[in-house]
Amino acid sequence: MTIWFGLTTIPPVISSLHPPSQDSSDSSDSHGGKKGASARGDIASADSAQKVSTNASVKKDFEGMKLRIIYASTSGHTEHVVHVLKDFFAEKVPKLEVTLQSVESAKPEDLLKGDLLILASATWNIGATEGHMNPHMHTFLYKDAKDIDLTGRKVGIIALGDTRYFFTSRASERIRNYIQESGGTVFGFPMTIINEPYGQEDKVAKWGEKFLTKLQEL
Ligand SMILES: Cc1cc2nc3c(=O)[nH]c(=O)nc-3n(C[C@H](O)[C@H](O)[C@H](O)COP(=O)(O)O)c2cc1C
């Protein structure tokens, strides 16, 4: 079945519709900081009048295709972004099956599940050094999943960061290195969200639109 989407305005992204434990494999933040659920809830009302508009065309409905997003999030920012992206995909291509999974609940073999994978992490310090991925993501990828072979896998990247830090948003490069070292291929351009993600939902949706456009080339 072929569906064309033209100039489209989707409803406001009400992220509070998706509490963090909504997905069976999705465990909420449990290691300090402002939790994602409250962070998203805080802004949901502030953003209630916001419209996320995109104008690219998406031809396929992606029926039967599965996308897994494994994310790390300490203060809830990355968690907010992946929920916004999931909401966008649900509105735009409801037949694309999207699974969100927190890295704390992920097993190495989860990296191989589904047709496509996205790894999402903010930039943090590991030990004394800044410019790394979230420590939970780092431990998962470089300890738990160090022997996983990603040959043939296409993996998208979502990275967050903050301009207060010199190595802004370097998590993107760190994730890319892991994908390539493990034999995988980076899919599309990384999504980079600098500073607080609240109010940047348009950017997430636009990236999602490009992601879908690239996906239909597969
Ligand atoms: C201890 C600490 C270290 C950080 N180091 C960096 C960094 O090196 N580069 C950067 O761009 N952002 C850095 N950040 C900012 C985070 O990447 C940013 O706040 C991000 O939105 C957090 O996302 P999360 O809540 O999903 O983990 C750091 C934040 C903290 C608290």
Ligand as a Chemical Component Dictionary entry (heavy atoms), coordinates in Angstrom:
data_LIG
# 
_chem_comp.id                   LIG 
_chem_comp.type                 NON-POLYMER 
_chem_comp.pdbx_formal_charge   0 
_chem_comp.three_letter_code    LIG 
# 
loop_
_chem_comp_atom.comp_id 
_chem_comp_atom.atom_id 
_chem_comp_atom.alt_atom_id 
_chem_comp_atom.type_symbol 
_chem_comp_atom.charge 
_chem_comp_atom.model_Cartn_x 
_chem_comp_atom.model_Cartn_y 
_chem_comp_atom.model_Cartn_z 
_chem_comp_atom.pdbx_ordinal 
LIG C1  C1  C 0 28.346 16.232 34.786 1  
LIG C2  C2  C 0 27.907 16.688 33.431 2  
LIG C3  C3  C 0 28.784 16.644 32.362 3  
LIG C4  C4  C 0 28.400 17.082 31.103 4  
LIG N1  N1  N 0 29.310 17.083 30.084 5  
LIG C5  C5  C 0 28.945 17.574 28.864 6  
LIG C6  C6  C 0 29.887 17.645 27.809 7  
LIG O1  O1  O 0 31.046 17.274 27.929 8  
LIG N2  N2  N 0 29.475 18.148 26.615 9  
LIG C7  C7  C 0 28.189 18.592 26.395 10 
LIG O2  O2  O 0 27.892 19.011 25.295 11 
LIG N3  N3  N 0 27.269 18.523 27.395 12 
LIG C8  C8  C 0 27.608 18.042 28.630 13 
LIG N4  N4  N 0 26.697 17.990 29.635 14 
LIG C9  C9  C 0 25.313 18.467 29.375 15 
LIG C10 C10 C 0 24.341 17.311 29.032 16 
LIG O3  O3  O 0 24.748 16.653 27.860 17 
LIG C11 C11 C 0 22.944 17.897 28.809 18 
LIG O4  O4  O 0 22.488 18.489 30.005 19 
LIG C12 C12 C 0 21.941 16.883 28.310 20 
LIG O5  O5  O 0 20.789 17.564 27.853 21 
LIG C13 C13 C 0 21.530 15.884 29.382 22 
LIG O6  O6  O 0 20.684 14.925 28.796 23 
LIG P1  P1  P 0 20.069 13.709 29.627 24 
LIG O7  O7  O 0 19.239 14.296 30.713 25 
LIG O8  O8  O 0 19.221 12.962 28.663 26 
LIG O9  O9  O 0 21.175 12.868 30.142 27 
LIG C14 C14 C 0 27.067 17.561 30.899 28 
LIG C15 C15 C 0 26.178 17.587 31.976 29 
LIG C16 C16 C 0 26.592 17.173 33.216 30 
LIG C17 C17 C 0 25.607 17.267 34.373 31 
# 
loop_
_chem_comp_bond.comp_id 
_chem_comp_bond.atom_id_1 
_chem_comp_bond.atom_id_2 
_chem_comp_bond.value_order 
_chem_comp_bond.pdbx_ordinal 
LIG C1  C2  SING 1  
LIG C2  C3  SING 2  
LIG C2  C16 DOUB 3  
LIG C3  C4  DOUB 4  
LIG C4  N1  SING 5  
LIG C4  C14 SING 6  
LIG N1  C5  DOUB 7  
LIG C5  C6  SING 8  
LIG C5  C8  SING 9  
LIG C6  O1  DOUB 10 
LIG C6  N2  SING 11 
LIG N2  C7  SING 12 
LIG C7  O2  DOUB 13 
LIG C7  N3  SING 14 
LIG N3  C8  DOUB 15 
LIG C8  N4  SING 16 
LIG N4  C9  SING 17 
LIG N4  C14 SING 18 
LIG C9  C10 SING 19 
LIG C10 O3  SING 20 
LIG C10 C11 SING 21 
LIG C11 O4  SING 22 
LIG C11 C12 SING 23 
LIG C12 O5  SING 24 
LIG C12 C13 SING 25 
LIG C13 O6  SING 26 
LIG O6  P1  SING 27 
LIG P1  O7  DOUB 28 
LIG P1  O8  SING 29 
LIG P1  O9  SING 30 
LIG C14 C15 DOUB 31 
LIG C15 C16 SING 32 
LIG C16 C17 SING 33 
# 
